[in-house]
């Protein structure tokens, strides 16, 4: 296990080699010119050259002018222009996912563009028009969607869909929008995040048992068709899992708990490295050979030890709400595009084609410059 921070003893030649090998984020430290928002941005996702946002906001701020947006918005990621795409939810949008020509989103709303939709909806990615599919009655709160194959997977504090019992997780047919009768795993506590990759569906959260099985605390992998637990993936992180990013070579997770941490696992569930912070890590994404993490931390700890209220015990480097880590070993990188606020960064997404990372949250400045609740680095 390795942690970011200072190496206690190392020869000069070895130190030089380590520095030369350390990946350097290609992203600028100062964020791009982008609109701001009048409420927290809770979710961001790229679809081609467009970045879609959801959250608590009711307006975008463009060059000092307020432009109405009902908890959903879209921005041209190349130019920073607010797009005319404007479906309107009547309450918080907690999470969204882009799949093909559609945007699927979940949250605490009852209508979308004036039509009844209970916590889950599908709109056109280009026109914003509401689809007739995905019209369900959901008991409990959905927190996290993911799309793979021909299914939309949904996690949260869900207890039923259309009167059919569900144990914090559900799936729907992407074409018809119908509830999937076969994919029905169960978790004994809420699911905070769902991600697809490597022929699996990963879920993270507060749970301790899945499908009635012990030993799959807070992070688990399911078969995408049968919902059977993948027995070889059993990492058992000791603290709540808030966010996941999956690549072809690994699973990266953001955790809360006593302080916070970012961890990297092999597809077999072995811990590769873990990096500790003095506050929750709430968002994560991977771009090239860099892991970007966001949260309400202010420092990256030099070791795993934390003290009162998660404070770093053995030294720390300032990383305010944002940090960049090496994919290979979790080393803390020099990128310091600090944000502010108490809650800080709540969502991250990356776009390899644009070489960009987008972030949402409750912050009002980034790298010392006013940029409220949404930013992009490229």
C-alpha positions in Angstrom: 0.0 0.0 0.0 1.4 3.5 -0.9 0.3 6.9 0.2 1.0 10.3 -1.3 3.4 12.6 0.5 7.0 12.7 1.4 9.4 9.8 1.0 11.6 9.5 4.1 14.8 8.1 2.6 15.8 8.0 -1.0 19.0 8.5 -3.0 19.4 11.4 -5.3 19.5 9.3 -8.4 16.4 7.4 -7.4 14.6 10.6 -6.5 15.4 12.0 -10.0 14.0 8.9 -11.6 10.9 9.0 -9.6 10.3 12.7 -10.5 10.9 11.9 -14.2 8.4 9.0 -14.1 5.7 11.0 -12.3 2.8 11.7 -14.7 2.0 15.4 -15.1 -1.6 16.5 -15.7 -2.0 18.1 -19.1 -4.8 20.2 -17.7 -4.3 23.9 -17.0 -4.4 24.9 -13.4 -6.8 27.8 -14.1 -10.3 26.7 -15.2 -11.8 27.5 -18.6 -14.3 30.4 -19.1 -17.6 28.8 -18.3 -21.1 29.9 -17.0 -21.7 29.8 -13.2 -24.8 28.6 -11.5 -27.0 29.9 -8.6 -27.2 26.5 -6.8 -25.1 23.5 -6.3 -24.2 21.4 -9.4 -24.5 17.8 -8.2 -23.8 15.8 -11.4 -21.8 16.3 -14.6 -21.5 14.1 -17.7 -20.0 14.5 -21.2 -21.8 13.6 -24.4 -19.5 14.3 -27.2 -18.6 18.0 -27.2 -21.4 18.8 -24.7 -21.2 18.7 -20.9 -24.6 18.1 -19.2 -25.2 19.3 -15.7 -27.9 18.6 -13.0 -28.3 19.9 -9.5 -30.1 22.4 -7.2 -29.8 25.4 -9.5 -32.6 27.3 -11.1 -30.4 29.6 -13.3 -27.1 29.8 -15.1 -25.1 33.0 -14.8 -23.6 34.1 -18.1 -21.5 37.3 -18.1 -23.5 38.6 -15.1 -26.9 37.8 -16.6 -29.2 35.2 -15.1 -30.6 32.6 -17.6 -33.4 30.3 -16.3 -32.5 26.6 -16.1 -34.7 24.2 -14.2 -32.1 21.9 -12.5 -30.7 20.9 -15.8 -28.3 22.6 -18.3 -25.9 21.9 -21.2 -22.7 23.7 -22.2 -20.6 23.5 -25.3 -17.4 22.1 -23.7 -15.2 23.6 -26.5 -16.5 27.2 -26.3 -18.1 27.5 -22.9 -21.4 28.7 -24.4 -24.6 27.9 -22.5 -26.8 25.9 -24.9 -30.5 26.3 -25.5 -31.1 22.7 -24.2 -33.4 23.3 -21.3 -35.7 20.6 -20.0 -37.0 21.6 -16.6 -37.3 19.5 -13.5 -39.3 20.9 -10.6 -36.8 19.6 -8.0 -33.2 18.5 -7.5 -31.4 16.4 -10.1 -29.0 14.2 -8.2 -27.4 12.3 -11.0 -27.5 11.9 -14.8 -26.0 9.7 -17.5 -25.6 10.1 -21.2 -26.3 7.2 -23.5 -26.6 7.5 -27.2 -29.0 10.4 -28.0 -30.6 10.4 -24.6 -30.0 11.8 -21.1 -31.3 9.7 -18.2 -31.5 11.5 -14.8 -32.7 10.8 -11.3 -33.4 13.0 -8.3 -36.1 14.6 -6.1 -38.5 15.8 -8.7 -42.1 15.1 -9.6 -42.4 16.7 -13.0 -40.2 17.4 -16.0 -41.1 20.1 -18.5 -44.6 20.1 -16.9 -45.2 16.3 -17.3 -45.4 13.9 -14.3 -42.1 12.0 -13.7 -41.4 10.5 -10.3 -37.7 10.8 -9.6 -36.5 9.3 -13.0 -36.8 10.6 -16.5 -35.4 10.4 -20.1 -34.9 13.4 -22.4 -33.5 13.8 -25.8 -29.8 14.9 -25.7 -30.2 17.3 -28.6 -33.7 18.8 -28.3 -34.4 18.3 -24.6 -37.8 16.8 -25.4 -39.2 14.4 -22.8 -39.5 10.8 -23.8 -42.7 8.8 -23.1 -40.6 6.0 -21.6 -39.2 5.9 -18.1 -42.5 6.9 -16.5 -42.4 5.0 -13.2 -43.6 5.2 -9.6 -40.4 5.0 -7.4 -40.6 4.4 -3.7 -37.5 5.7 -2.0 -34.8 8.0 -3.4 -32.7 7.2 -6.5 -29.1 8.4 -6.3 -27.1 7.0 -9.1 -27.8 5.7 -12.7 -25.4 3.9 -15.1 -26.0 2.7 -18.6 -24.6 -0.5 -20.2 -25.7 -2.9 -22.8 -29.4 -2.2 -23.2 -30.1 -1.5 -19.5 -30.2 1.5 -17.3 -29.0 0.5 -13.8 -30.2 2.6 -10.8 -29.1 2.7 -7.2 -30.1 4.6 -4.2 -32.5 4.1 -1.2 -35.1 2.5 -3.5 -37.6 0.1 -2.0 -40.0 -0.5 -4.9 -40.6 0.5 -8.5 -44.2 0.4 -9.8 -45.1 -1.5 -6.6 -42.5 -4.2 -7.3 -40.1 -4.6 -4.4 -36.5 -3.6 -5.0 -33.6 -3.7 -2.6 -31.8 -0.4 -3.2 -31.0 -1.4 -6.9 -33.1 -1.7 -10.1 -32.6 -1.9 -13.8 -34.7 -0.8 -16.8 -34.7 -1.6 -20.5 -33.2 1.3 -22.3 -35.4 0.9 -25.4 -38.8 0.4 -23.8 -38.1 1.9 -20.4 -39.7 -1.1 -18.7 -38.6 -2.3 -15.3 -36.2 -5.3 -15.7 -37.9 -8.3 -13.9 -34.7 -10.3 -13.9 -32.0 -7.9 -12.6 -33.0 -7.5 -9.0 -30.1 -7.7 -6.6 -30.5 -6.5 -3.0 -28.4 -4.4 -0.6 -29.1 -3.9 3.1 -28.3 -0.2 3.0 -28.3 2.6 0.5 -26.3 2.6 -2.7 -24.5 5.9 -3.4 -22.9 5.1 -6.7 -23.2 2.8 -9.7 -20.7 2.3 -12.5 -20.4 0.0 -15.5 -17.1 -1.4 -16.9 -15.3 -4.6 -17.9 -18.6 -6.5 -18.3 -19.7 -5.8 -14.7 -21.9 -3.5 -12.8 -20.2 -2.0 -9.7 -22.1 -0.5 -6.8 -20.8 1.4 -3.8 -22.4 2.8 -0.7 -23.1 2.1 3.0 -24.3 -1.5 2.6 -22.8 -4.6 4.3 -24.7 -7.4 2.7 -25.7 -7.9 -0.9 -28.0 -10.6 -2.2 -28.0 -11.8 1.5 -24.3 -12.4 1.4 -21.9 -11.0 4.0 -18.4 -9.8 3.2 -19.2 -7.4 0.3 -19.2 -4.3 2.5 -19.5 -0.9 0.7 -18.3 -2.1 -2.8 -19.5 -4.9 -4.9 -19.6 -6.2 -8.5 -22.6 -7.8 -10.2 -23.2 -9.7 -13.3 -24.9 -7.3 -15.7 -27.6 -9.8 -16.8 -28.3 -12.1 -13.8 -27.4 -9.7 -10.9 -25.3 -12.5 -9.4 -22.4 -11.2 -7.2 -19.0 -11.5 -8.8 -17.3 -13.6 -6.0 -13.7 -12.7 -7.0 -14.2 -9.0 -6.4 -14.3 -8.5 -2.6 -12.3 -5.4 -1.6 -14.3 -4.6 1.5 -13.3 -0.9 2.0 -13.6 0.1 5.6 -15.6 3.3 4.9 -18.5 4.5 2.8 -18.0 4.5 -1.0 -19.3 7.8 -2.5 -18.1 7.5 -6.1 -16.5 5.1 -8.6 -14.6 5.3 -11.9 -13.9 2.1 -13.8 -11.2 1.7 -16.5 -10.0 -1.4 -18.4 -7.3 -2.0 -15.8 -8.8 -1.0 -12.5 -11.6 0.3 -10.2 -11.0 3.7 -8.5 -13.1 4.7 -5.6 -13.8 7.8 -3.5 -14.6 7.3 0.2 -15.7 9.2 3.3 -15.3 8.1 6.9 -12.7 9.3 9.4 -11.1 11.8 7.0 -11.5 10.5 3.5 -9.6 8.4 1.0 -9.2 7.5 -2.7 -8.4 3.9 -3.5 -7.4 1.8 -6.5 -8.3 -1.8 -7.0 -7.5 -4.4 -9.5 -10.4 -6.1 -11.4 -9.7 -9.0 -9.0 -10.5 -6.8 -6.0 -6.9 -6.4 -4.7 -6.0 -3.0 -3.2 -3.2 -1.4 -5.3 -3.0 1.8 -3.4 -4.9 4.1 -1.1 -4.4 7.9 -0.5 -5.7 9.6 2.5 -7.3 13.1 2.9 -8.5 15.2 5.9 -12.1 15.2 4.6 -14.5 13.1 2.5 -13.6 12.3 -1.1 -16.9 12.6 -2.9 -16.1 12.5 -6.7 -13.6 10.7 -8.9 -12.6 10.4 -12.6 -9.7 9.1 -14.5 -8.0 10.8 -17.5 -5.0 9.2 -19.1 -2.6 8.3 -16.3 -4.1 10.6 -13.7 -6.8 10.1 -11.1 -8.7 13.3 -10.3 -10.5 13.4 -6.9 -12.8 16.0 -5.5 -14.4 16.5 -2.1 -14.5 18.7 1.0 -11.0 18.0 2.0 -8.3 20.6 2.4 -5.1 18.5 2.7 -3.7 15.3 1.4 -2.2 13.3 4.3 1.4 12.0 4.1 0.3 8.7 5.7 -2.9 6.8 6.3 -3.1 8.0 10.0 -5.7 10.5 10.9 -6.6 12.1 14.1 -9.4 14.2 15.5 -12.1 14.8 12.9 -10.0 13.1 10.3 -7.0 15.6 10.6 -3.7 14.4 9.1 -1.3 13.2 11.8 2.1 12.7 10.0 2.2 15.8 7.8 0.2 16.9 4.7 0.2 18.8 1.5 -2.5 21.4 0.8 -5.0 20.2 -1.7 -8.2 22.2 -1.3 -11.3 20.3 -2.6 -9.3 18.9 -5.6 -6.3 16.6 -6.0 -4.5 14.7 -8.8 -2.9 11.3 -8.2 -0.8 9.0 -10.3 -2.8 6.1 -11.6 0.1 3.7 -11.1 0.8 4.2 -7.4 -1.4 7.0 -6.0 1.4 9.5 -5.7 0.2 13.1 -5.1 0.8 15.3 -8.2 1.6 19.0 -8.3 -1.7 20.1 -9.8 -3.3 22.5 -7.3 -6.4 24.1 -8.8 -7.9 24.7 -5.4 -11.7 25.3 -5.0 -13.4 26.6 -1.9 -16.4 26.1 0.3 -17.5 23.6 2.9 -19.0 20.9 0.7 -16.5 21.7 -2.1 -16.5 19.4 -5.2 -19.4 16.9 -5.5 -19.1 15.6 -9.1 -16.3 15.0 -11.7 -16.3 13.8 -15.3 -13.6 13.5 -18.0 -13.6 13.6 -21.7 -10.5 12.0 -23.4 -11.3 13.4 -26.8 -11.3 17.0 -25.5 -8.6 16.2 -22.8 -10.9 17.9 -20.3 -12.2 17.4 -16.8 -15.5 19.0 -15.6 -16.5 19.4 -12.0 -19.6 20.5 -10.1 -20.2 21.3 -6.5 -21.0 24.1 -4.0 -17.7 26.1 -4.5 -17.6 29.7 -5.6 -14.0 30.1 -6.5 -11.4 28.0 -8.4 -7.7 28.7 -8.3 -8.5 32.1 -6.6 -10.9 33.2 -9.4 -14.7 33.5 -9.1 -16.3 30.5 -10.8 -19.5 29.4 -9.1 -20.5 25.7 -8.8 -19.2 24.5 -12.2 -15.8 24.5 -13.8 -13.9 22.8 -16.6 -10.1 22.3 -17.0 -8.6 21.5 -20.4 
